[in-house]
Amino acid sequence: MALTFFKTPRNKKYNYKPVYYDKKKEEREKRQKAAIEGGGENYEKALRDRLQLRWKRSSGARSRKASNQRLILIFVVMFLLVYLIFFL
């Protein structure tokens, strides 16, 4: 064994495990739990919740589609203006 005058520091070890939050999974588990506990009594409420969830998903897609269409329209208009300025 060799004699050492200076100790070299060791790497620190952590037991960190990142937490992943899945909103869709949590909502699905919530609906399943409500369906199991409530049985047929909360059918209307479950149906309403399901429809609201679908509406929220589709509203985001519609707004993205509209935004993309607006962006494409702006690019087309800009291209036409540049074409008219430089080539006519």
URSULVEN-V695307 format. One record per residue. N is the residue number from 1. RES is the residue in one letter. SS is DSSP state (a for helix, b for strand, c for the rest). D_CENTER is the distance of its C-alpha to the mean C-alpha in Angstrom with 1 decimal. Layout:
BEGIN
((N;RES;SS;D_CENTER) (N;RES;SS;D_CENTER))
END
This chain:
BEGIN
((1;M;c;56.4) (2;A;c;56.3) (3;L;c;56.7) (4;T;c;53.8) (5;F;c;54.2) (6;F;c;50.6) (7;K;c;47.7) (8;T;c;44.6) (9;P;c;41.4) (10;R;c;39.2) (11;N;c;35.5) (12;K;c;33.7) (13;K;c;31.8) (14;Y;c;28.8) (15;N;c;27.5) (16;Y;c;23.9) (17;K;c;21.3) (18;P;c;17.7) (19;V;c;15.9) (20;Y;c;12.5) (21;Y;c;10.8) (22;D;c;9.2) (23;K;a;8.9) (24;K;a;9.5) (25;K;a;12.4) (26;E;a;13.8) (27;E;a;14.0) (28;R;a;15.6) (29;E;a;18.0) (30;K;a;18.8) (31;R;a;19.8) (32;Q;a;21.8) (33;K;a;23.6) (34;A;a;24.5) (35;A;a;25.7) (36;I;a;27.9) (37;E;a;29.3) (38;G;a;29.9) (39;G;c;31.2) (40;G;c;32.1) (41;E;c;32.5) (42;N;c;28.9) (43;Y;a;28.4) (44;E;a;28.1) (45;K;a;25.6) (46;A;a;23.4) (47;L;a;23.7) (48;R;a;22.8) (49;D;a;19.7) (50;R;a;18.7) (51;L;a;19.5) (52;Q;a;17.5) (53;L;a;14.4) (54;R;a;15.1) (55;W;a;16.0) (56;K;a;12.7) (57;R;a;10.9) (58;S;a;13.7) (59;S;a;14.1) (60;G;a;10.9) (61;A;a;12.2) (62;R;a;15.6) (63;S;a;14.9) (64;R;a;13.4) (65;K;a;16.4) (66;A;a;18.8) (67;S;a;17.6) (68;N;a;18.2) (69;Q;a;21.5) (70;R;a;22.6) (71;L;a;22.0) (72;I;a;24.0) (73;L;a;26.7) (74;I;a;27.0) (75;F;a;27.5) (76;V;a;30.1) (77;V;a;32.0) (78;M;a;32.0) (79;F;a;33.3) (80;L;a;36.0) (81;L;a;37.1) (82;V;a;37.4) (83;Y;a;39.3) (84;L;a;41.6) (85;I;a;42.3) (86;F;a;43.1) (87;F;a;44.6) (88;L;c;46.6))
END
